[in-house]
Amino acid sequence: MTIDRYKSKRVTVNFPDALYEKIALAAERETRTVSQQIVHLCGEAFETREKREEGK
C-alpha cells in the first residue's frame, strides 16, 4: 500500500494501555514510529477488509 506522506490528516486517538504497548512493540520490531505503525496496521486492515468484500 502506498501512502502519500505529503498529504495527511491529524487526529487524536486514545488507546487502551495494553493495545498501545502492543503497537509500540510491533513498531520497534519493524523499525517504525508508533504513528507509522498505526497507519501501516490500518492500511493492512482495510486491504484485508476490501479483499473479503470482493469475495462476497
N, C-alpha and C positions, 0 to 999 in steps of 0.2 A: 504494500500500500504506500503510495507516495503522498506525503503531506507537505503542503506549501508552507514553509517556515516563515514566509514573509507576510502572510495573511492569517491572522488568528484572533480569537476572542478570549477574553479573560473571564473566568468565573471563580467563585469561591465555593468550595465543596467541603463539607465536614464528613470525615471518615471515622468510623469506629477505630479505636486504637489498634485493635488486633488486625483489622484489614489494612490499615496504614502500614503496620510493621511488615506484613506480607508483601505489600507493594514495594516498600523500601528495600527489603532483602532481595526481591527479584530485580529491582533496578540496579542494585550493587553488583549482583551476579552478571547482569547483562550490560554493564558499563553504561548505564543511562542515569539521568537525573530522575527524581521521583515524578516530576511533571512529564518528562518524556516517556516514562514507563506507563503512566496513566493514559496518555494519548495512544501509545502502542497497544495497550490492552483493549482500549475502547475500539480501536481500529480492527483488531483481530475479532472481537466480539461481533461487530457489525458485519464483517466479511462472513463469518460463520452463520449469522442470522440470515443474511441475504442468500447464501447457498441453500440453507434449509428451506427458505421461502420458494426458491426456484424449483425445488424438488417436489413441491406440493401439486 
